[in-house]
Amino acid sequence: MGTSIFELSPGQTAETLDVADLDLVESLREGSEQAYEELLMRFQQPVYALALRLLDDQSEACDVVQEVFLKVFRNVGAFRGQSTLKTWVYRITVNEAHNARRWFFRHRRAEVELDKNPDESRNWKEIIPDRGRSPFDEAFDSEQHIMIEGALKRINPIFREAVALRDISDLAYEEIAEVLGVSLGTVKSRILRGREALRGELAGSLKTGLAPRLVAKTAE
């Protein structure tokens, strides 16, 4: 069972590249169609879920998924196993989400959607519900989950990506440091600050029964 969104377990360590990952990478390098299918089966939904939470836009998240796997397929020959396959894929995902966010702020804000009917606009949760059960999903019921998702959108994107990688994607701190290219201390700081920001966003709306679970714990 993964850590809840307000708990911290600094004792976890990053995984080493296992034999199954090595075999998969080798098969990908050889152009195996079955290996490509296995890669998609393992990572497509987690990559989409992470991109969606970082960008809060279904269409942008789908575009990021396509870019991520294009980059994986093109660059698998350069993968040297210095990190886990999961860490490598998630690092590409975060980088592509950053690129998409920069493009959005550079271009989308200047656009005017003249033909859009506001009544036809729908939230991504109404269109494609996330069927995956993560530790985040197990820890909260659907009403609380919706409130937390909403709060997550409102916090600083730098903190949001750290919290999403830890509490939703369930990466260890060392893995998150590799994905984000920052120190372990920076990862812990961003997670603590992100959880505190979430706690502030949720303070006025969460049910009284959850109050004991909202105490941010200190990373050692």
trRosetta pair geometry for C-beta under 8 A, 3 or more apart (Angstrom, degrees):
i j d omega theta_ij theta_ji phi_ij phi_ji
1 135 6.2 117 -178 -120 62 106
1 138 7.1 -118 -142 98 97 152
2 134 7.1 -24 28 168 149 77
2 135 2.7 -100 53 -48 115 162
2 136 7.6 -32 85 -31 134 58
2 138 7.9 128 41 42 93 123
2 167 7.6 134 141 -151 123 43
2 170 4.3 -88 -116 -116 140 117
3 7 4.7 -139 -172 86 96 103
3 8 6.9 67 -175 -102 150 18
3 9 5.1 -151 -83 0 132 113
3 135 6.8 66 47 142 35 153
3 166 7.2 -36 68 160 125 93
3 167 6.6 -86 92 -111 91 70
3 170 7.6 151 29 -127 78 78
4 7 4.7 74 52 7 83 110
4 135 7.2 -132 -86 152 42 106
4 139 4.6 139 -120 -133 93 151
4 167 7.3 12 153 -143 29 106
4 213 6.8 -67 133 -169 152 117
5 136 6.2 60 -60 -119 107 88
5 139 6.7 178 -7 88 88 154
5 140 7.9 -11 4 -28 124 125
5 148 6.7 125 41 -158 174 143
5 163 7.1 45 -157 -174 94 106
5 167 4.2 72 -112 -167 69 148
5 195 6.8 166 152 -119 75 100
5 198 7.1 -86 149 117 121 163
6 195 5.6 134 -117 -165 64 125
6 198 7.8 -139 -82 87 92 125
6 199 7.1 86 -112 -74 122 106
6 213 5.7 126 54 157 137 75
6 214 5.9 -125 -115 -124 167 33
6 215 7.0 108 156 60 129 40
6 216 6.2 -104 -161 -96 92 53
6 217 7.2 112 152 -1 71 90
7 217 6.0 28 -137 17 48 137
8 188 7.5 74 -157 -143 137 91
8 191 6.9 125 -107 120 112 131
8 192 7.3 -5 -72 -80 147 85
8 217 4.9 -153 24 84 102 109
8 218 7.5 -119 53 92 144 17
8 219 5.1 -99 160 -84 152 79
9 12 5.5 64 111 -20 102 105
10 173 6.4 5 -132 -11 65 151
10 188 7.0 18 -103 -106 113 127
10 219 5.3 115 -67 -158 127 84
10 220 5.1 -155 47 51 153 81
12 172 4.1 -140 126 -126 115 107
12 173 6.6 130 73 8 96 85
12 174 7.8 -142 112 11 78 96
13 172 6.1 21 119 174 9 158
13 174 5.9 19 -157 9 52 142
14 83 7.6 -61 170 -147 141 79
14 84 6.8 -152 175 -14 98 114
14 87 7.1 22 -154 -64 122 143
14 172 5.2 -160 -80 74 54 130
14 174 3.7 -105 -31 95 108 120
14 175 4.7 145 -113 -56 101 77
14 178 7.0 73 -113 -7 155 132
15 18 7.1 -36 161 -35 118 99
15 84 5.1 51 78 -76 98 140
15 86 7.8 50 52 37 126 123
15 172 7.5 142 -18 8 73 134
15 175 7.6 18 19 -72 78 122
16 84 7.2 155 168 -77 12 89
17 21 5.0 -116 -166 84 81 134
17 22 6.1 99 144 -57 110 87
17 81 4.5 -86 12 -157 168 95
17 83 7.5 95 -59 111 102 24
17 84 5.5 174 -85 -112 65 53
17 85 6.7 94 -128 -26 95 80
18 21 5.2 98 57 10 68 101
18 22 7.1 -128 106 -4 37 91
18 84 8.0 22 -2 -130 78 99
19 22 5.5 -55 -148 37 35 114
19 23 6.3 35 154 -19 68 105
20 23 5.8 -54 -149 36 30 111
20 24 6.3 31 152 -20 64 107
21 24 5.5 -54 -146 37 33 112
21 25 6.2 33 156 -19 67 105
21 81 7.8 134 116 -120 115 96
21 84 6.7 -111 -110 -161 172 73
21 85 4.3 -163 -150 -12 120 127
22 25 5.9 -53 -146 36 29 110
22 26 6.4 28 155 -18 63 107
22 81 6.8 22 -97 -103 88 136
23 26 5.8 -56 -149 37 30 111
23 27 6.3 28 154 -18 65 108
24 27 5.8 -57 -148 38 30 110
24 28 6.3 33 152 -22 65 105
24 35 5.7 149 -157 -150 65 100
24 38 6.2 -124 -128 102 113 131
24 39 6.6 136 177 -72 121 88
24 85 6.9 17 78 -99 127 168
25 28 5.6 -53 -149 34 32 114
25 29 6.5 34 152 -20 64 103
25 76 6.2 -173 -152 -173 77 105
25 79 5.8 -119 -146 90 129 132
25 81 7.3 -149 35 -71 171 95
25 85 6.6 -149 -60 -94 108 121
26 29 5.7 -53 -152 33 33 113
26 30 6.6 26 151 -14 64 108
27 30 5.6 -59 -149 41 34 109
27 32 4.0 -41 175 26 93 143
27 34 7.2 -61 168 79 138 88
27 35 3.5 171 116 -75 114 142
28 31 7.7 51 179 -67 32 21
28 32 6.7 -76 -76 42 30 90
28 35 4.8 -143 -66 134 63 134
28 36 6.8 113 -117 -70 83 65
28 39 6.6 59 -88 -47 125 141
28 72 8.0 -66 -170 149 150 94
28 73 7.4 -132 -172 -121 111 58
28 76 4.6 -91 122 171 126 164
29 76 5.8 -144 -73 118 71 110
29 77 5.7 110 -123 -92 100 70
30 35 7.7 102 57 7 90 151
32 35 3.8 79 82 2 111 110
32 36 6.9 -177 97 -10 62 79
33 36 5.7 -51 -154 33 38 112
33 37 6.5 38 149 -19 66 104
34 37 5.6 -53 -151 36 35 114
34 38 6.4 36 150 -20 66 104
35 38 5.6 -51 -147 36 34 112
35 39 6.4 38 153 -22 65 103
36 39 5.7 -51 -148 34 32 113
36 40 6.5 30 154 -15 64 105
36 73 7.2 29 -118 -103 109 111
37 40 5.8 -56 -150 38 31 110
37 41 6.2 34 152 -23 65 108
38 41 5.5 -53 -144 36 32 114
38 42 6.3 26 158 -16 66 109
39 42 6.1 -62 -148 39 27 106
39 43 6.1 -26 172 23 65 115
39 69 7.5 134 124 -133 118 103
39 72 6.9 176 170 133 143 144
40 43 6.8 -83 -130 55 20 79
40 44 4.7 27 -172 -43 69 120
40 69 6.9 30 -93 -120 87 144
41 44 7.0 -2 -79 11 12 109
42 46 7.9 -29 145 16 56 121
43 46 5.7 -70 -150 52 50 106
43 47 5.2 49 158 -26 86 111
43 69 8.0 153 95 -87 118 97
43 86 7.6 -173 -99 -117 110 68
43 89 5.3 -72 -146 168 150 160
44 47 6.0 -61 -146 38 23 109
44 48 6.3 21 157 -17 62 110
44 65 6.5 59 -154 -162 73 124
44 69 7.5 2 -97 -63 83 134
45 48 5.7 -55 -143 38 31 111
45 49 6.2 32 158 -21 66 107
45 130 8.0 125 -171 -150 101 87
45 132 5.5 140 152 -53 132 135
46 49 5.7 -54 -143 37 31 112
46 50 6.3 28 159 -17 66 106
46 132 7.5 154 -75 -146 63 173
46 169 6.4 91 -169 -128 107 92
47 50 6.0 -56 -147 38 28 108
47 51 6.2 26 156 -16 64 110
47 64 7.6 -156 158 118 97 97
47 65 5.4 121 114 -117 114 83
47 68 5.4 -160 -169 87 141 164
47 69 7.8 141 88 -48 171 90
47 89 6.6 -87 -82 157 115 110
47 90 7.7 -147 -102 -96 76 57
47 93 5.1 -149 -143 -98 87 133
48 51 5.9 -59 -144 40 28 109
48 52 6.0 31 157 -23 65 109
48 61 5.7 82 -159 155 68 112
48 62 7.2 21 -128 -89 104 52
48 65 5.1 2 -82 -77 81 133
49 52 5.8 -54 -146 34 26 113
49 53 6.6 20 158 -14 62 107
49 130 5.8 84 -109 -133 106 135
49 132 6.4 -72 -63 45 148 140
49 134 7.6 158 155 -41 159 138
49 168 7.1 -151 140 154 114 119
49 169 7.7 157 96 -83 111 83
50 53 6.1 -61 -150 38 30 105
50 54 6.3 23 155 -15 65 110
50 90 6.8 -90 172 -135 178 89
50 93 5.5 55 93 145 131 145
50 94 7.7 -64 150 -68 126 71
50 97 7.7 -104 129 -50 88 145
50 164 6.2 125 -139 146 75 122
50 165 7.3 49 -135 -87 121 66
50 168 7.2 155 -97 103 72 120
50 169 5.5 24 -86 -70 116 125
51 54 5.8 -61 -146 40 30 108
51 55 5.9 -5 166 9 69 117
51 60 7.4 -153 158 118 106 79
51 61 4.1 138 112 -140 106 80
51 64 4.1 177 -143 82 144 142
51 65 6.2 -133 20 -52 156 76
51 68 7.7 -126 -61 -30 134 136
51 93 5.9 -113 -64 -169 92 102
51 96 7.4 -29 -110 93 117 107
51 97 5.4 -162 -129 -84 73 109
51 100 7.9 57 -161 29 105 154
52 55 6.5 -73 -134 53 22 89
52 56 7.1 75 172 -88 58 26
52 57 7.6 -151 -137 55 61 35
52 58 6.7 17 -122 -100 106 51
52 61 4.0 14 -76 -102 69 158
52 124 6.6 -171 -158 138 120 161
52 130 7.8 -168 69 -72 156 124
53 56 7.3 28 -150 -65 24 66
53 149 7.6 -107 -119 -140 95 85
53 152 6.5 -33 -165 133 102 140
53 160 7.3 -162 147 165 91 106
53 164 4.8 160 112 -126 136 138
53 168 6.4 74 -12 83 173 172
54 94 7.2 178 -99 -122 163 63
54 97 4.2 15 109 -172 145 151
54 101 7.6 -91 146 -52 97 124
54 157 7.2 71 -161 -155 76 97
54 160 6.7 143 -118 118 59 113
54 161 5.6 40 -112 -95 109 91
54 164 6.5 -135 -64 50 80 167
55 60 4.6 -131 155 103 148 129
55 61 5.6 -174 57 -66 127 79
55 64 7.0 176 -17 -22 149 143
55 97 5.7 -137 -49 -148 102 96
55 100 5.9 -21 -104 105 136 132
55 101 6.5 -143 -108 -72 86 88
55 104 7.9 153 -149 -35 101 151
56 124 7.7 -164 -171 5 52 136
56 153 5.1 72 -87 -122 145 113
57 60 3.8 50 90 20 117 115
57 61 6.3 169 85 -18 59 85
57 104 7.9 159 4 -101 158 143
57 124 7.5 168 -149 -56 18 133
58 61 5.7 -58 -148 35 27 112
58 62 6.5 28 155 -19 64 104
58 124 4.1 165 -57 -115 109 113
58 127 6.3 -16 -89 72 168 139
58 128 6.5 129 -135 27 128 118
59 62 5.8 -53 -152 33 32 111
59 63 6.6 32 151 -18 64 105
60 63 5.6 -54 -151 36 34 113
60 64 6.4 37 150 -22 66 104
60 100 5.2 123 -172 174 109 137
60 104 7.1 -5 -108 -70 146 124
61 64 5.6 -51 -149 34 33 113
61 65 6.6 40 151 -24 64 100
61 124 8.0 63 18 -136 138 154
62 65 5.6 -48 -152 29 34 114
62 66 6.8 34 151 -17 63 102
63 66 5.8 -55 -156 34 34 112
63 67 6.5 30 151 -15 67 107
63 100 6.7 137 90 -109 117 129
64 67 5.7 -58 -148 40 34 110
64 68 6.1 40 154 -27 68 104
64 93 6.7 74 157 -150 115 71
64 96 4.7 137 -148 124 89 118
64 97 5.7 31 -130 -76 150 66
64 100 5.6 -67 -74 -33 106 148
65 68 5.7 -52 -147 31 29 114
65 69 6.7 15 162 -8 63 106
66 69 6.5 -65 -151 41 27 99
66 70 6.3 30 153 -20 64 110
67 70 5.6 -55 -146 37 32 114
67 71 6.3 29 157 -17 66 107
67 96 4.8 158 98 -140 127 138
67 99 7.9 -118 139 71 163 137
68 71 6.0 -63 -155 37 27 107
68 72 6.4 27 151 -20 66 106
68 89 6.9 67 174 -167 117 78
68 92 5.1 123 -140 119 82 112
68 93 5.1 14 -107 -86 138 71
68 96 5.5 -117 -68 10 80 157
69 72 5.2 -45 -140 35 40 115
69 73 6.1 40 158 -19 67 103
70 73 6.0 -57 -148 38 27 109
70 74 6.2 19 157 -13 64 113
71 74 5.8 -59 -140 42 29 107
71 75 5.7 -6 171 9 67 120
71 92 5.2 -179 92 -157 136 134
71 96 7.4 -155 0 -63 144 124
72 75 6.6 -78 -134 52 18 88
72 76 6.1 43 166 -62 63 94
72 88 7.9 111 -115 124 94 105
72 89 6.2 13 -92 -109 130 87
72 92 6.5 -166 -61 49 83 171
73 76 6.4 -26 -141 -14 22 113
75 78 5.0 -48 -173 37 80 113
75 79 6.8 99 130 -42 81 85
76 79 5.4 -34 -156 4 47 120
79 85 7.6 43 -177 -110 147 76
79 88 6.1 44 -127 -154 115 166
83 87 4.1 -101 157 86 119 133
83 88 5.5 147 83 -54 113 83
83 91 7.7 62 94 -18 161 137
83 175 7.6 117 -167 -130 109 71
83 178 5.0 148 -119 174 137 152
84 87 4.5 99 56 3 82 102
84 88 7.0 -146 94 -5 46 85
84 175 6.8 -27 31 -117 121 112
85 88 5.7 -55 -151 35 33 113
85 89 6.3 31 154 -17 67 107
86 89 5.9 -58 -147 38 29 108
86 90 6.2 23 157 -14 66 111
86 171 7.6 -176 132 -104 118 100
86 175 7.3 -11 100 -155 105 137
87 90 5.8 -59 -144 41 28 108
87 91 6.2 34 155 -25 65 105
87 171 7.3 110 -97 -140 78 126
87 175 4.8 -131 -96 -152 110 90
87 178 5.0 14 -178 95 133 132
87 179 5.8 -127 -160 -64 76 86
88 91 5.8 -52 -149 30 28 113
88 92 6.8 27 153 -15 61 103
89 92 5.9 -55 -155 35 33 111
89 93 6.5 36 147 -23 64 106
90 93 5.2 -50 -147 34 38 118
90 94 6.4 38 155 -19 68 100
90 165 6.8 104 175 -128 137 108
90 169 6.7 109 -121 174 137 157
90 171 6.8 -168 110 -72 176 144
90 175 7.6 52 58 159 145 106
90 179 4.8 -40 109 -118 106 130
91 94 6.0 -52 -148 35 31 108
91 95 6.4 30 153 -16 63 108
91 178 6.7 -76 -71 130 125 79
91 179 4.4 -148 -81 -137 74 59
91 180 7.8 -135 -118 -42 81 28
91 181 7.7 91 -142 -39 113 89
92 95 5.7 -58 -149 39 31 112
92 96 6.2 28 156 -17 67 108
93 96 5.9 -59 -146 39 28 107
93 97 6.3 30 154 -20 64 106
94 97 5.6 -53 -147 36 31 113
94 98 6.5 36 151 -21 63 102
94 161 6.1 91 -133 -167 110 134
94 165 7.7 -7 -75 -72 127 126
94 179 5.7 101 1 163 144 101
94 180 6.5 -84 142 -90 165 64
95 98 5.6 -51 -153 32 32 114
95 99 6.6 34 149 -19 64 103
96 99 5.4 -48 -148 34 37 115
96 100 6.3 39 152 -20 66 103
97 100 5.6 -52 -146 37 33 112
97 101 6.3 34 153 -20 65 105
97 161 7.5 160 94 -107 143 123
98 101 5.7 -55 -147 36 30 111
98 102 6.4 30 154 -19 65 105
99 102 5.8 -55 -150 35 30 110
99 103 6.4 30 152 -19 64 106
100 103 5.6 -54 -149 36 32 112
100 104 6.3 39 151 -26 64 103
101 104 5.5 -49 -150 29 33 116
101 105 6.6 23 157 -11 65 104
101 157 7.0 102 -146 -152 163 161
102 105 6.2 -59 -149 40 31 103
102 106 6.1 25 154 -17 66 114
103 106 5.7 -64 -145 41 29 110
103 107 5.8 -18 172 18 69 117
103 108 7.5 72 126 -20 70 98
104 107 6.9 -83 -135 53 16 80
104 108 4.6 -23 -157 15 62 131
104 109 7.6 80 153 -29 66 83
105 108 7.3 -19 -59 42 17 93
105 109 6.3 16 -149 -14 43 123
107 110 6.3 -77 -169 34 38 106
107 111 7.0 35 148 -30 73 107
108 111 5.5 -52 -157 20 45 117
113 116 3.9 20 139 -7 119 127
116 120 7.3 -137 -172 60 70 110
116 121 7.1 47 172 -62 114 103
117 120 4.4 70 78 3 101 110
117 121 7.7 -160 95 -23 57 77
118 121 5.6 -38 -159 6 46 118
122 126 4.7 -106 176 76 110 129
122 127 5.6 121 108 -51 123 100
123 126 4.9 93 64 2 80 103
123 127 7.5 -162 96 -5 44 89
124 127 5.6 -64 -149 40 41 108
124 128 6.4 -35 178 45 79 85
125 128 8.0 -84 -126 68 21 47
125 129 6.1 46 -167 -101 64 69
125 130 7.9 -54 -119 -1 76 86
125 146 7.5 50 -127 -114 176 97
125 149 7.8 98 -64 115 134 164
130 137 7.9 -141 106 -80 112 133
132 137 7.3 173 109 -12 64 152
133 137 4.9 -126 -147 84 56 138
133 138 6.2 72 174 -57 98 88
134 137 4.9 104 47 4 67 98
134 138 7.2 -129 98 -4 38 87
134 168 5.7 42 132 -165 160 59
134 169 7.6 -54 -141 -87 140 23
134 170 6.7 -163 -166 -27 101 114
135 138 5.6 -54 -144 37 35 112
135 139 6.2 36 157 -26 66 108
135 167 7.4 -118 89 -174 109 55
135 168 7.9 -160 59 -124 83 26
135 170 5.5 108 11 -84 124 120
136 139 6.1 -63 -152 30 26 111
136 140 7.1 -26 169 22 61 105
136 145 7.5 105 145 -127 91 97
136 148 7.8 -157 -173 109 108 146
136 167 5.7 87 -82 144 105 83
136 168 4.7 -8 -25 -106 147 67
137 140 7.3 -92 -151 53 24 75
137 145 6.6 30 -123 -113 59 139
140 144 4.1 -121 -172 96 113 116
140 145 4.7 153 103 -65 114 74
140 148 6.4 103 61 -2 175 141
141 144 5.4 83 55 20 70 103
141 145 6.7 -123 104 -14 30 97
142 145 5.2 -53 -141 35 31 119
142 146 6.4 36 159 -23 65 101
143 146 6.0 -53 -156 30 29 110
143 147 6.8 26 149 -15 62 105
144 147 5.6 -54 -152 36 37 113
144 148 6.3 35 152 -18 69 106
144 206 6.8 53 -131 -132 96 90
144 207 7.3 -73 -86 9 108 106
144 210 6.9 135 -126 -66 138 154
145 148 5.9 -58 -149 38 29 108
145 149 6.3 32 153 -21 65 106
146 149 5.7 -51 -145 35 30 113
146 150 6.4 32 154 -19 63 106
147 150 5.7 -56 -152 36 30 113
147 151 6.4 28 152 -17 65 106
147 202 6.3 93 144 -124 112 97
147 205 5.6 -168 -149 118 130 124
147 206 6.4 156 123 -85 152 73
148 151 5.6 -53 -145 38 34 110
148 152 6.1 43 152 -28 66 104
148 198 7.0 28 -147 -166 82 120
148 202 6.8 2 -95 -88 66 133
149 152 5.6 -51 -148 30 30 117
149 153 7.0 35 152 -23 60 100
150 153 6.0 -52 -160 25 33 112
150 154 7.1 21 150 -15 63 109
151 154 5.8 -65 -157 35 39 109
151 155 6.9 36 154 -27 71 102
151 198 5.2 96 131 -144 126 73
151 201 3.7 141 -145 111 106 135
151 202 5.2 -34 -77 -58 162 86
152 155 6.4 -54 -151 22 34 107
152 160 5.8 107 180 -135 79 101
152 163 7.0 -147 -130 96 101 132
152 164 7.1 96 -168 -72 132 96
152 198 6.6 8 -82 -107 63 111
153 160 7.7 59 -106 -122 21 145
154 201 5.6 144 73 -121 128 141
155 159 5.3 -78 143 82 118 120
155 160 5.3 153 81 -66 97 91
155 163 7.7 39 80 15 147 146
155 194 6.0 107 140 -146 150 74
155 197 4.2 109 -128 123 122 134
155 198 6.1 -52 -47 -64 146 68
155 201 6.6 -102 -59 -30 95 141
156 159 4.5 75 70 14 97 104
156 160 6.6 -164 91 -15 45 88
156 193 8.0 -15 44 127 130 113
156 194 7.4 -114 59 -101 91 80
156 197 6.7 -125 12 -106 89 173
157 160 5.1 -52 -137 36 35 118
157 161 6.4 34 165 -21 68 100
158 161 6.5 -53 -152 30 24 104
158 162 7.1 19 151 -12 57 108
158 190 6.3 -106 141 -138 88 123
159 162 5.8 -61 -155 39 36 110
159 163 6.1 31 154 -15 71 109
159 190 5.4 -163 -111 -173 61 81
159 191 7.8 152 -156 -92 76 21
159 193 5.4 -108 -111 100 127 94
159 194 3.2 170 174 -87 100 92
159 197 5.8 82 116 24 160 143
160 163 5.9 -60 -145 41 29 107
160 164 6.0 29 157 -21 66 111
160 194 6.4 171 -66 -139 30 124
161 164 5.6 -53 -141 38 30 113
161 165 6.3 31 159 -20 64 106
161 180 7.2 131 119 -96 122 117
162 165 6.0 -56 -148 36 27 109
162 166 6.4 14 158 -9 63 111
162 176 6.4 79 -141 -179 72 136
162 180 7.0 -2 -88 -59 84 156
162 187 6.2 174 -142 -151 117 64
162 190 3.8 126 -13 118 170 119
162 191 5.0 -125 141 -69 115 67
162 194 5.5 -180 72 -16 105 149
163 166 6.0 -64 -145 44 29 103
163 167 5.5 -17 177 19 71 118
163 168 7.6 60 131 -5 68 99
163 190 7.8 -128 -37 135 71 85
163 191 5.9 135 -83 -132 63 66
163 194 4.0 -143 -44 130 118 141
163 195 6.3 155 -110 -60 119 69
163 198 6.9 136 -143 -36 164 135
164 167 7.0 -64 -112 54 18 82
164 168 4.8 -30 -159 34 60 126
164 169 6.4 53 143 -8 69 100
165 168 7.4 -6 -46 53 10 84
165 169 4.9 -34 -142 46 42 125
165 171 4.9 -33 166 33 89 126
165 175 7.8 -158 165 106 116 96
165 176 4.8 127 118 -113 136 105
165 179 6.2 -175 -138 73 150 155
165 180 7.7 -130 -1 -42 166 109
166 169 7.4 36 -4 55 11 81
166 170 7.4 40 176 -109 32 21
166 171 6.2 -79 -93 60 43 77
166 173 7.3 22 -106 -83 113 63
166 176 6.1 -17 -65 -65 85 149
166 191 5.3 32 2 -118 160 129
167 170 7.5 15 -168 -75 11 54
167 195 8.0 123 -43 -87 145 103
171 175 4.1 -125 -177 92 106 126
171 176 5.0 134 106 -57 124 82
171 179 6.8 0 171 -13 170 141
172 175 4.7 95 56 6 76 105
172 176 7.1 -143 95 -6 39 86
173 176 5.6 -54 -149 35 34 111
173 177 6.4 39 151 -23 66 102
173 184 5.8 68 143 -149 113 90
173 187 5.2 140 -163 112 85 139
173 188 6.3 13 -140 -66 135 84
173 191 7.8 -87 -110 -12 96 149
174 177 5.6 -49 -151 31 34 116
174 178 6.7 33 151 -16 63 103
174 184 6.5 -17 -94 -101 61 111
175 178 5.7 -55 -155 36 35 111
175 179 6.3 35 149 -21 68 106
176 179 5.5 -51 -144 36 35 113
176 180 6.0 12 164 0 69 112
176 187 4.8 123 100 -142 116 132
176 191 7.9 59 120 -56 169 120
177 180 6.5 -67 -139 50 23 94
177 181 7.8 115 167 -62 53 4
177 182 5.9 -109 -142 76 68 62
177 183 6.4 -25 -141 168 119 15
177 184 5.0 -40 -74 -80 148 59
177 186 7.5 115 -117 61 89 93
177 187 4.9 -87 -71 -36 80 138
178 181 7.4 23 -173 -71 26 45
180 186 7.9 -137 105 106 133 117
180 187 6.8 151 44 -92 137 94
182 186 4.1 -90 155 84 121 140
182 187 6.2 152 89 -52 108 76
182 190 7.9 70 90 -13 157 137
183 186 4.6 101 58 3 79 101
183 187 7.2 -136 100 -6 46 84
184 187 5.5 -50 -152 31 36 115
184 188 6.6 33 153 -16 67 103
185 188 5.9 -54 -149 37 33 109
185 189 6.3 34 153 -19 65 108
186 189 5.6 -56 -146 38 32 113
186 190 6.2 30 157 -19 67 106
187 190 6.0 -59 -148 37 27 107
187 191 6.3 24 156 -17 64 108
188 191 5.8 -56 -146 37 30 110
188 192 6.2 28 157 -16 65 108
188 219 3.9 -151 -166 105 123 168
189 192 5.9 -58 -147 39 28 108
189 193 6.1 21 158 -12 65 111
189 219 7.9 -109 -58 41 42 139
190 193 5.9 -58 -141 43 29 106
190 194 5.9 32 157 -22 65 111
191 194 5.6 -55 -142 38 27 112
191 195 6.2 26 158 -17 64 106
191 219 7.3 88 72 -52 116 138
192 195 5.9 -56 -146 37 28 107
192 196 6.3 27 154 -18 63 107
192 216 6.2 98 -156 176 77 127
192 218 7.4 32 -119 -126 136 45
192 219 6.0 -114 -55 -7 122 110
193 196 5.6 -52 -146 37 32 112
193 197 6.3 36 152 -21 64 104
194 197 5.6 -52 -148 35 32 112
194 198 6.4 34 151 -19 64 103
195 198 5.4 -50 -148 36 35 115
195 199 6.3 41 150 -24 65 102
195 216 5.1 138 111 -116 116 108
196 199 5.4 -48 -149 31 34 116
196 200 6.6 36 151 -19 63 102
196 216 5.2 -22 -77 -55 80 161
197 200 5.7 -53 -153 34 33 112
197 201 6.5 33 150 -18 65 105
198 201 5.6 -56 -148 37 34 111
198 202 6.0 17 159 -9 69 114
199 202 6.0 -66 -142 46 26 102
199 203 6.3 52 154 -58 63 91
199 214 5.0 127 -131 -177 103 101
199 216 6.2 -100 -28 -46 150 104
200 203 5.7 -26 -147 -11 30 118
202 205 5.9 -94 -157 56 52 91
202 206 4.6 36 165 -31 103 115
202 214 6.9 -149 90 -120 123 131
203 206 7.2 -38 -113 23 14 102
203 214 7.5 135 -94 168 70 156
206 210 4.9 -81 161 65 121 131
206 211 7.5 154 104 -69 115 57
206 214 7.0 149 70 -66 158 137
207 210 5.4 92 67 1 79 100
208 211 5.8 -17 -170 -24 50 116
210 213 5.2 -61 -173 41 73 112
210 214 6.4 76 133 -36 88 103
211 214 5.9 -62 -154 22 36 114
212 215 6.8 -33 -174 -7 44 109
